[in-house]
Every structure is written in structure tokens, then in C-alpha cells.
Amino acid sequence: MCLKLNRQPFNRLRPVFFFEKDCFPYFPYTIMKLRVIAAKNEGATDMMKKATPKKKTWSGRHPRLSIAAGIALIILGIAVSDSDLLNSSNSIASNDYADEAYLEEEEALDYIYEVKNWDRSIYEDIQVATTNVEYDEEEDISTETYSHGGSYEELVDIVGPPTRTYTHKGDETRPTVVDADWEKDLEDGGYISVTIRYEKDSGQIISKDCYGSF
């Protein structure tokens, strides 16, 4: 027995069973019908594939949010790299300062001879002026004056001119003063410095200091 298809429209095909001896007259027709049905099924499948929309990803559904997230990640990356660079530079600077030993007056005086024409006795013999504060009740202001200070000009005659000077301009309450620095750079990278502050008009020495680092 074999399968026989009635000659009806394609969408109304019904199978009919018959004996094998009757198969041959309808065999080519049956093969043709099966090919047509298979072709239709393939065409329908292709159309369904084309008609079925592709599932959008999260970035496709939210394009603005994805762009904003990308920008945020870029900014975060720059911030982290800058932070790492800053931390590394700070650590280097910290190590440099940690290696330096700052010398205050008493310790620095042991090396004052490194500065040309200076020694401990010259420094200790400098007379620092007395600071006087006069209060004017009518004007309600206090005025600074100096007295009994050593002479800056005489000091320069002994040790020579300073390496550099800086002037602090005065006003109605205090006179103009000048900082004079004598400095020596040491071979190991340190330095020794002597700073003398004097009143510009009178030339009186009003303060002294010696410091350095190794």
C-alpha cells in the first residue's frame, strides 16, 4: 500500500491509501506536490524570520544612558590616573624632604664657617635692637621703634655684602625693614644661611638668624 494525494487545491490536500499497483500513475504528480508544499513551507519560514524583530540590547533600548555611562567611565579613569600620578609625585617629594635634616640656630652655628667671612663669634657679637611700642591714645594706633641695635654697615664691612636682600615696606605704624641673606650651598646638597634684618633708615640690626639643612 502507498500514499495517494487527491487532486485538490494545495491547502486542501488529503491523503488517500491505495494498493501499490496503483501508485505508478500518480507518482510523478505526488512528488511535484510534495516539492511545492516544501517550497511554500521554506518561504513561510524565511518570511517569519524576516518579520520577527531582533531583540534589542540594553544599550539599544537606552542609548542616552549608555552614552552617559561611557562618559562617566572615561572621567573616572582620568581621575584615577591623575590621583595615582599625584600620589606617586607626593611620595617622591615626601622622601626627598624626609632625607633632609633641617638645622635650627644652635645646630647651624656649628657650620656657619661654611659661609664666606662668617664665624660663630661674629654672629654672637651682633647686638640686636630693642623693639619699642608706643601707643597713641588720640589716634588709637601703636607705633614700633627700635633702639640700641648694632650697625648693619659695620657688619657689612666685616663679612662683605649679602647674597641677596628683600625690603619690607613700612607704614605709619612701623618702619621699613630689610632682610639681608648670606648663604652657602654645600657639596652634599644642603645649605647654610645667615639672615640679618635691619631698619632701613637707621641701619640698626633688629634680628638675626642662622639655619640650614643637610
Residue pairs with C-beta under 8 A, 6 or more apart in sequence:
1 17
1 18
1 19
1 20
2 17
2 18
2 19
2 20
2 22
2 23
3 15
3 16
3 17
3 30
4 15
4 16
4 17
4 18
4 22
4 23
4 26
4 30
5 13
5 14
5 15
5 16
5 26
5 29
5 30
5 33
6 13
6 14
6 16
7 29
8 14
10 33
10 36
10 37
10 40
13 33
13 37
58 66
59 66
100 190
100 213
100 214
101 213
101 214
102 211
102 212
102 213
103 111
103 192
103 211
103 212
103 213
103 214
104 211
105 209
105 210
105 211
108 192
108 193
108 210
108 211
108 212
109 120
109 123
109 210
110 120
111 192
111 212
112 118
112 119
112 120
112 123
112 192
112 194
112 210
113 119
113 120
114 184
114 186
114 192
115 182
115 183
115 184
115 192
115 193
115 194
116 159
116 160
116 182
116 184
117 158
117 159
117 160
118 159
118 182
118 194
122 158
122 159
123 194
123 208
123 210
126 150
126 155
126 196
126 205
126 208
127 148
127 149
127 150
127 205
128 149
128 150
128 205
128 206
128 207
128 208
129 146
129 147
129 148
129 149
129 150
129 199
129 204
129 205
129 206
130 146
130 147
130 148
130 149
131 144
131 145
131 146
131 206
132 144
132 145
132 146
132 147
133 142
133 143
133 144
133 145
134 142
134 143
134 145
135 141
135 142
135 143
136 142
136 143
141 172
141 173
142 173
143 172
143 173
143 174
144 173
144 174
144 175
145 175
146 175
146 199
146 202
146 204
146 206
147 204
148 204
149 198
149 199
149 202
149 204
149 205
149 206
150 204
150 205
151 203
151 204
151 205
152 180
152 196
152 198
152 203
152 204
152 205
153 203
155 196
155 205
156 162
159 182
162 180
162 181
162 182
162 196
163 181
163 182
163 183
164 180
164 181
164 183
165 178
165 179
165 180
165 181
166 178
166 179
166 181
167 176
167 177
167 178
167 179
167 200
168 176
168 177
168 178
168 179
169 176
170 176
170 177
175 199
175 200
175 201
175 202
176 199
176 200
176 201
177 197
177 198
177 199
177 200
177 206
178 197
178 198
178 200
179 195
179 196
179 197
180 195
180 196
180 197
180 198
181 193
181 194
181 195
182 193
182 194
182 196
183 191
183 192
183 193
183 194
184 191
184 192
184 193
185 191
186 192
186 212
186 214
188 214
190 212
190 213
190 214
191 212
191 213
192 210
192 211
192 212
193 210
193 211
193 212
194 208
194 209
194 210
195 207
195 208
195 209
195 210
195 211
196 205
196 207
196 208
197 205
197 206
197 207
197 208
198 204
198 205
198 206
199 206
